[in-house]
Amino acid sequence: MDYYNSPSQGFKYSPIAESTLINSIENPTIRKQIFDQYKEIAEQARAQLFALYLKTAKEQKDEFKRKHNADIKKLWSDQRGPIENKKLSSIMLNLLSERCNKISERIKSIYKFKTQSIPAT
């Protein structure tokens, strides 16, 4: 996570920071103005990209959580059904429940990692 927030990931160290076209402008005042505009646009694009990344991460988290919850509901409703020989033992149900809790924790952990890896803009 620190990698994405480190100074070495800033615009100054980005491959797009060097523009041969902008550097070819002879007037230093105009060159600086154009470079500053170029830099601002690049930083805005980066911020928008990370915002999209965060939105996508949240949507993925919500989708996985929804699917997970639906699967859990189905499991429990199947266990309350009338067919005895297809029911799982209480030990197996407890193991499945523990596993489902771990999956939920993992989904939260992945989302937290993704949100923390986005640099502050």
N, C-alpha and C positions, 0 to 999 in steps of 0.2 A: 504494500500500500504506500509506503514511504517513497517508493520509486516514482510513482506518478505525481507525487506532490513535491519532489525534490527540485531544487533550482535547475538541475541539468535537464529538466523536461520543459523548461520555459521556452519562449519564442526565440530568445537569443541563441540557444543551442539547437534549434530546430533546423533541419535541412532547408526549409523554405525561407529562412532568415536571410539567406544570400540570394539576391536576385541580380543576375547579370544585366538584365534589362534596366532595372532601376540604377544599378551601379554605373551604367553607361551614360547616364545623364550628367552633363558637364557642370551645369549650374548647381552648386552645393545647396542653395536655399530650396530650389525646386526639388532636388533629389531628396532632401530631408523631409519635405512636406509629403511627397509621394510615398516615401518609405514609411513615414508615420501613419499615413492612411492605410497602406498595405498591411502594416503590423496590426493596426486596430481591427481591420477586417478579418485577418487571420485569427486573432484572439477571440473575436466574436463568434467566428465559425467554430472554433474549438469549444467555446462555452456552450454553443448550441448543440454540438455533437455530444458533449458530456451530459447535457440535459436530456437529450434523446436516449442516451445510454441508460441514464437513471430511470427514465420513464419505462423503457423496455424491461429493465431489471424488475421494476415494481409489477409490471403487467405479467411477467413470467412467474414471479413469486405468487401473485394472486391466482393465476391459472393453475399452478401446481398445487396450491393450497386447496382450491376448489375441487380439483380432481381427487386429491387425497381425501378430503372430507367426504366426497361422494362414495369413494371406495370403502371408507370406514363405515358409513351408514349402510351400505349394501351388505358388508360383512356381518354387521350386527343384526340387520333384519333377516338375513339368511339363517342366522343362529337361533332366531326366535320362531322360525318356521315350524311347520308340523312334522317334517321328516326327521326322525330321530337318528337314523343311521348315517346321515350326512352332516350331523352337527360335530363340531370340534370339541375336544375336551377343554376343561377350564384352564388347564396348564397351557395348552396350545393357544387359547384365546388370550391369556395373559402375556405369552411370548409375542403374539402378534400385536397386542396393544403396546407393549414396550417398543417393539420395532417401529410401529407407527409414530410413537412419540419421538423416537430418534430421527425419523425421516422429517418430521415437522421441525425439529431443532436444526437439522441440516439445511432445510430450506431457508429458515430464518438466518442462519449463519452465512449462507451464500449471499443472500440479499444484503446483509449488513456489510459483508466484505465489498460487494460491488458499490454500495453507497459510500463507503469510507475510502475507496480507491479513487474516487473522483476528486480532482484537485479543486480547491476553493477558487472561485472566479471573482 
